[in-house]
Amino acid sequence: MDPSGQEPLNREPPTKTLVSQFLTPQDTSYDRNHGQIPYINGETHSVRVNGLVKNPLSLSVDQLRSDFAQHEVTCALECAGNRRHTMRTLMKEVQGIDWADAAIMNCKWKGPRLRDVLLRAGLCVDTADQEMELHVAFASYQAKCQEDEWFEASVPLKMCFPAEREAILALEVNDSPLTNNHGYPVRVVLPGIVGVRWVKWIDRIIIQNHESPNVYQQRDYKMLPPDAVDSKSAEKYWQSTPPMYDMPINSAIAVPADGATVTLSSTSTVEVKGYAIPQGADGPVTRVRVSGDGGNSWVDAQLEGSDEIMKWCWVLWTANVKMTPGGQREILSCATDAKSNSQESEHSPWNLRGIGYSGYGRARDLTVVE
């Protein structure tokens, strides 16, 4: 809960603070919750694995750490509603928390591969009915949520079982134990997949032939069609609209901040900093372009980091952009990844829940002085 104990804890840091480090410290990162934060005894906590498996399991945290090889993956975790404020203010009103550009974190996670745990439970993908799409549901019954009795999300098995997807049950982040806020003692990490599916405080994993029935799978985190303009008109679309899984290609500008006064350098340029993330499993980000004249001309930003670990990561970038003095100036950014996904337009499609916004990164209402 928030410090007053009245509402779930939902907050984000200043974007400038966020991009000051490649790996996001747990005490800097955003918090997204649908209920109270539970405080769990890691020594007694267990994760049950059942459903369509031959050998149902109940694994302690110690078993997750000692009975399986530990895998490390560096990847970005992004809320589906990141950048909702831009959709709300530049397009039209949406529902949901008014996230700016910092509902995202980039961390090094460590724990057993989900694949290894499912194989231990007797998942036989080779003999499974190829016509039946299996889903993996991740559940936490540790705290009641605002809209349901428990929290659960699912993803298709094909998006989390292959070794190359690098899905893990994380016990550590950035070489330290998870904090309570971020899922202690264990959470699922699903690189390339939107944050709502990365269930914290996980206590059950269920293999099944259908999506999770939980309200957060069925009646939220879906990109509804544009004629769903309010809760009433959205009703007929919830069942037919697929859940959001992949994170979209995206970039955001952290420096300068909206409304800032910036001074031109001796070469009539402004230093611009931000982050960019690839789409789904299509990383790494290979290019970020930045414009100081409304998109008429673009310069390539300098990208930080090594391609060896960047498939699932954000990149931090810096560019020096020519601008002219005056008020109401704007800077834009546009990212491209290894599979040529790009922020193709000024805005992405509007949707009632304001999720998946991936229009140009933007710093607005700047005053540029010499």
C-alpha positions as CSV (number, residue, x, y, z in Angstrom):
1,M,0.0,0.0,0.0
2,D,1.1,3.6,-0.2
3,P,2.5,5.1,3.0
4,S,-0.9,6.2,4.2
5,G,-2.2,2.7,3.8
6,Q,-5.3,3.7,1.8
7,E,-4.5,2.8,-1.8
8,P,-2.2,0.3,-3.6
9,L,1.3,1.7,-4.1
10,N,1.7,3.0,-7.7
11,R,4.5,5.5,-8.4
12,E,7.3,6.3,-10.8
13,P,10.6,8.2,-10.5
14,P,11.5,11.3,-12.4
15,T,12.6,10.1,-15.9
16,K,15.9,12.0,-15.6
17,T,16.7,9.9,-12.4
18,L,15.6,6.7,-14.2
19,V,18.1,7.0,-17.0
20,S,21.1,7.9,-14.8
21,Q,22.0,4.2,-14.6
22,F,21.8,1.3,-17.0
23,L,20.6,-1.1,-14.3
24,T,17.7,0.3,-12.3
25,P,18.0,0.0,-8.5
26,Q,15.0,-1.5,-6.8
27,D,14.5,1.7,-4.7
28,T,14.5,3.9,-7.8
29,S,12.2,1.9,-10.0
30,Y,8.4,2.3,-10.5
31,D,5.9,0.4,-8.4
32,R,2.6,-1.1,-9.8
33,N,0.2,-2.9,-7.6
34,H,-3.4,-3.9,-7.6
35,G,-3.6,-4.5,-3.9
36,Q,-1.7,-4.6,-0.7
37,I,2.0,-5.6,-0.7
38,P,2.3,-8.9,1.2
39,Y,5.2,-9.7,3.5
40,I,6.2,-13.3,3.0
41,N,8.4,-15.7,5.0
42,G,10.8,-16.9,2.3
43,E,11.9,-19.9,4.4
44,T,8.3,-21.4,4.4
45,H,7.1,-20.1,1.0
46,S,6.5,-22.6,-1.8
47,V,5.5,-22.5,-5.4
48,R,3.1,-25.2,-6.6
49,V,3.3,-26.4,-10.2
50,N,0.3,-28.3,-11.5
51,G,-2.3,-28.6,-14.2
52,L,-1.4,-30.5,-17.4
53,V,1.8,-32.0,-16.0
54,K,2.7,-35.6,-15.1
55,N,4.4,-34.8,-11.8
56,P,2.9,-31.9,-9.9
57,L,5.4,-30.1,-7.7
58,S,5.7,-28.0,-4.6
59,L,9.0,-26.2,-4.5
60,S,10.5,-24.2,-1.7
61,V,12.5,-21.2,-2.4
62,D,15.6,-23.1,-1.3
63,Q,14.8,-25.8,-3.8
64,L,14.4,-23.3,-6.6
65,R,17.8,-22.0,-5.7
66,S,19.7,-25.3,-5.1
67,D,17.9,-27.9,-7.3
68,F,18.1,-26.0,-10.6
69,A,20.8,-24.3,-12.6
70,Q,20.5,-20.5,-12.1
71,H,20.1,-18.4,-15.2
72,E,20.8,-14.7,-15.4
73,V,19.1,-12.4,-17.9
74,T,19.2,-8.6,-18.2
75,C,16.0,-7.2,-19.5
76,A,13.5,-4.4,-19.3
77,L,10.2,-4.6,-17.3
78,E,7.6,-2.1,-18.6
79,C,4.1,-1.4,-17.4
80,A,1.5,-1.7,-20.2
81,G,0.4,1.8,-19.3
82,N,3.8,3.5,-19.6
83,R,3.5,6.8,-21.4
84,R,-0.3,6.9,-20.9
85,H,-0.1,10.6,-20.0
86,T,1.0,11.3,-23.6
87,M,-2.0,9.4,-25.1
88,R,-4.3,11.2,-22.7
89,T,-3.1,14.7,-23.3
90,L,-2.2,14.7,-27.0
91,M,-5.0,12.4,-28.2
92,K,-8.0,12.0,-26.0
93,E,-9.0,10.9,-22.5
94,V,-8.3,7.3,-21.4
95,Q,-8.8,5.2,-18.3
96,G,-6.1,4.3,-15.9
97,I,-3.2,5.6,-13.9
98,D,-1.6,8.7,-15.4
99,W,1.8,7.2,-16.0
100,A,4.4,9.5,-17.6
101,D,7.5,7.9,-19.2
102,A,9.1,6.2,-16.2
103,A,6.9,3.1,-15.6
104,I,9.8,1.0,-16.7
105,M,12.9,-0.5,-15.2
106,N,16.0,-2.3,-16.6
107,C,17.5,-5.0,-14.4
108,K,19.7,-8.1,-14.2
109,W,17.5,-11.0,-12.9
110,K,18.6,-14.4,-11.7
111,G,16.8,-17.6,-10.9
112,P,15.9,-21.0,-12.4
113,R,14.7,-21.2,-15.9
114,L,10.9,-21.6,-16.1
115,R,11.6,-24.3,-18.8
116,D,13.6,-26.4,-16.3
117,V,10.9,-26.2,-13.7
118,L,8.2,-27.2,-16.1
119,L,10.2,-30.1,-17.5
120,R,10.8,-31.3,-13.9
121,A,7.0,-31.3,-13.5
122,G,6.6,-33.6,-16.4
123,L,5.5,-31.2,-19.2
124,C,5.7,-33.3,-22.4
125,V,5.6,-30.8,-25.2
126,D,6.7,-33.4,-27.8
127,T,3.7,-35.6,-27.3
128,A,1.2,-32.8,-26.6
129,D,-1.7,-32.3,-28.9
130,Q,-0.3,-29.9,-31.5
131,E,-3.7,-28.5,-32.2
132,M,-4.2,-27.5,-28.5
133,E,-2.5,-24.2,-27.5
134,L,-1.3,-24.5,-23.9
135,H,-1.0,-21.5,-21.6
136,V,1.0,-21.0,-18.5
137,A,-0.8,-19.2,-15.7
138,F,1.1,-17.5,-12.9
139,A,-0.8,-16.8,-9.7
140,S,-0.4,-15.1,-6.4
141,Y,-2.9,-15.8,-3.6
142,Q,-0.9,-13.7,-1.1
143,A,-3.1,-10.7,-1.1
144,K,-6.6,-9.8,-2.3
145,C,-6.7,-7.4,-5.2
146,Q,-9.0,-4.4,-6.0
147,E,-10.9,-6.3,-8.8
148,D,-10.4,-9.9,-7.9
149,E,-9.7,-12.3,-5.0
150,W,-6.2,-13.1,-6.2
151,F,-3.8,-12.0,-8.9
152,E,-3.2,-14.2,-11.9
153,A,-1.9,-13.7,-15.5
154,S,-1.1,-16.2,-18.2
155,V,0.9,-16.3,-21.4
156,P,0.9,-18.9,-24.2
157,L,3.4,-21.7,-23.5
158,K,5.2,-21.0,-26.8
159,M,6.1,-17.5,-25.5
160,C,7.8,-18.7,-22.3
161,F,9.0,-22.3,-22.7
162,P,11.6,-22.1,-25.4
163,A,15.1,-21.7,-24.0
164,E,15.7,-18.7,-26.2
165,R,12.9,-16.8,-24.4
166,E,15.0,-16.9,-21.2
167,A,11.9,-16.9,-18.9
168,I,12.9,-17.4,-15.2
169,L,11.6,-17.5,-11.7
170,A,13.6,-14.7,-10.3
171,L,15.1,-14.9,-6.8
172,E,17.5,-12.0,-7.3
173,V,17.7,-8.7,-9.0
174,N,21.0,-6.8,-9.7
175,D,22.9,-9.3,-7.5
176,S,20.6,-8.8,-4.5
177,P,17.4,-10.5,-3.2
178,L,14.1,-9.2,-4.4
179,T,12.5,-6.6,-2.1
180,N,9.0,-7.0,-0.9
181,N,7.8,-4.3,-3.3
182,H,9.3,-6.3,-6.3
183,G,8.0,-9.7,-5.5
184,Y,10.1,-11.3,-2.7
185,P,10.8,-14.1,-2.4
186,V,10.1,-15.1,-6.1
187,R,8.5,-13.5,-9.2
188,V,8.3,-14.6,-12.8
189,V,10.4,-12.7,-15.3
190,L,9.2,-12.9,-19.0
191,P,11.6,-10.9,-21.2
192,G,9.9,-9.0,-24.0
193,I,6.5,-9.4,-22.5
194,V,4.5,-6.6,-20.9
195,G,4.9,-6.2,-17.1
196,V,1.4,-7.3,-16.0
197,R,2.3,-10.9,-16.8
198,W,5.5,-10.8,-14.6
199,V,3.5,-11.9,-11.5
200,K,5.1,-11.0,-8.1
201,W,4.9,-13.2,-5.0
202,I,4.1,-16.1,-7.2
203,D,2.8,-19.3,-5.4
204,R,1.2,-21.2,-8.2
205,I,2.1,-22.1,-11.8
206,I,-0.7,-23.9,-13.8
207,I,-0.4,-25.5,-17.2
208,Q,-3.8,-25.3,-18.9
209,N,-5.5,-25.2,-22.3
210,H,-7.0,-21.8,-21.8
211,E,-6.1,-18.3,-20.7
212,S,-6.3,-17.3,-17.1
213,P,-9.9,-16.4,-16.1
214,N,-8.7,-13.7,-13.7
215,V,-10.1,-10.2,-14.3
216,Y,-6.7,-8.8,-15.0
217,Q,-6.4,-11.2,-17.9
218,Q,-9.9,-10.9,-19.3
219,R,-11.1,-7.4,-18.6
220,D,-8.0,-5.3,-18.5
221,Y,-4.7,-4.9,-20.3
222,K,-6.3,-5.3,-23.7
223,M,-6.0,-2.8,-26.6
224,L,-9.7,-2.4,-27.3
225,P,-10.9,-1.1,-30.7
226,P,-11.4,2.7,-31.1
227,D,-15.2,2.6,-30.9
228,A,-14.9,1.3,-27.3
229,V,-15.0,4.9,-25.9
230,D,-16.3,4.3,-22.4
231,S,-16.9,1.4,-20.0
232,K,-20.4,0.7,-21.4
233,S,-19.3,0.5,-25.1
234,A,-16.3,-1.6,-24.1
235,E,-18.4,-4.4,-22.7
236,K,-19.0,-6.2,-26.0
237,Y,-15.2,-6.2,-26.9
238,W,-13.6,-7.7,-23.8
239,Q,-14.1,-11.3,-24.7
240,S,-13.1,-10.9,-28.4
241,T,-10.0,-8.7,-27.9
242,P,-6.8,-10.6,-27.2
243,P,-4.6,-9.8,-24.2
244,M,-1.5,-7.7,-24.7
245,Y,1.7,-9.7,-24.6
246,D,4.6,-8.1,-26.5
247,M,6.0,-4.8,-25.4
248,P,5.9,-2.4,-28.3
249,I,9.0,-0.7,-29.8
250,N,9.4,2.6,-27.8
251,S,11.6,5.5,-26.8
252,A,11.3,8.4,-24.4
253,I,13.1,11.6,-23.8
254,A,14.3,12.2,-20.2
255,V,16.5,15.3,-20.7
256,P,15.3,18.0,-21.2
257,A,12.1,17.6,-19.3
258,D,8.8,19.0,-20.5
259,G,8.6,22.7,-19.8
260,A,12.4,23.2,-19.4
261,T,14.4,26.2,-20.4
262,V,17.5,25.0,-22.3
263,T,20.5,27.0,-23.4
264,L,22.1,26.4,-26.8
265,S,25.7,25.3,-27.0
266,S,28.3,27.2,-29.0
267,T,27.3,25.0,-32.0
268,S,23.5,25.8,-31.6
269,T,22.7,22.3,-30.2
270,V,20.9,20.9,-27.2
271,E,22.0,17.7,-25.5
272,V,19.1,15.2,-25.4
273,K,19.1,12.0,-23.3
274,G,16.6,9.1,-23.1
275,Y,15.9,5.4,-23.3
276,A,14.6,3.0,-26.0
277,I,13.3,-0.6,-25.9
278,P,12.8,-3.2,-28.7
279,Q,9.5,-4.8,-29.6
280,G,8.9,-8.1,-27.9
281,A,11.6,-10.6,-28.8
282,D,12.9,-8.5,-31.7
283,G,15.8,-6.8,-29.9
284,P,18.2,-5.2,-29.6
285,V,17.5,-1.6,-30.4
286,T,19.8,-0.7,-33.2
287,R,19.0,2.9,-33.9
288,V,17.5,6.0,-32.2
289,R,16.9,9.2,-34.2
290,V,16.2,12.5,-32.7
291,S,14.6,15.7,-34.1
292,G,14.6,19.3,-32.9
293,D,12.5,20.7,-35.7
294,G,9.2,18.7,-35.6
295,G,10.5,15.8,-37.6
296,N,11.8,17.7,-40.6
297,S,15.3,16.5,-40.0
298,W,16.8,13.8,-37.7
299,V,20.2,13.0,-36.2
300,D,21.4,9.6,-35.0
301,A,21.8,9.3,-31.2
302,Q,24.8,7.5,-29.7
303,L,23.7,4.3,-28.0
304,E,25.3,3.0,-24.8
305,G,25.8,-0.7,-24.1
306,S,27.0,-3.9,-25.7
307,D,25.0,-6.0,-28.1
308,E,25.9,-9.1,-26.3
309,I,23.3,-8.6,-23.5
310,M,21.0,-6.1,-25.2
311,K,18.4,-8.3,-26.8
312,W,15.9,-7.8,-24.0
313,C,17.2,-4.5,-22.6
314,W,16.7,-0.9,-23.0
315,V,19.4,1.3,-24.5
316,L,20.3,4.6,-23.0
317,W,21.1,7.2,-25.7
318,T,22.5,10.7,-26.1
319,A,22.1,13.1,-29.0
320,N,23.1,16.7,-29.8
321,V,20.3,18.3,-31.7
322,K,20.3,21.6,-33.5
323,M,17.5,24.0,-32.4
324,T,16.5,27.6,-32.9
325,P,15.8,30.0,-30.0
326,G,12.2,30.5,-29.0
327,G,9.3,29.1,-27.0
328,Q,6.9,26.1,-27.4
329,R,9.8,24.1,-28.9
330,E,9.6,20.3,-29.1
331,I,12.1,17.4,-29.4
332,L,11.1,14.0,-30.9
333,S,12.8,10.6,-30.7
334,C,12.2,7.5,-32.8
335,A,13.6,4.0,-32.1
336,T,14.3,1.0,-34.5
337,D,15.1,-2.5,-33.4
338,A,16.9,-5.5,-35.1
339,K,13.8,-6.7,-36.8
340,S,13.1,-3.3,-38.3
341,N,10.2,-2.4,-36.0
342,S,10.1,1.3,-35.7
343,Q,8.1,4.1,-34.1
344,E,6.5,4.9,-37.5
345,S,4.3,7.8,-36.6
346,E,3.7,10.6,-34.2
347,H,1.1,8.6,-32.3
348,S,0.1,5.0,-31.9
349,P,-3.6,4.0,-32.0
350,W,-5.8,5.4,-29.3
351,N,-7.5,2.8,-27.0
352,L,-9.7,3.2,-23.9
353,R,-7.3,1.7,-21.4
354,G,-4.4,3.8,-22.7
355,I,-2.0,0.9,-23.0
356,G,0.8,0.2,-25.4
357,Y,1.4,3.9,-26.3
358,S,4.4,4.0,-28.7
359,G,4.3,7.3,-30.6
360,Y,7.4,9.3,-30.9
361,G,9.2,10.1,-27.7
362,R,8.6,13.7,-26.9
363,A,9.8,16.6,-24.8
364,R,7.3,19.4,-25.0
365,D,6.9,23.1,-24.3
366,L,10.6,23.9,-24.3
367,T,12.0,27.4,-24.1
368,V,15.3,27.6,-26.1
369,V,17.7,30.4,-25.3
370,E,21.1,31.4,-26.6
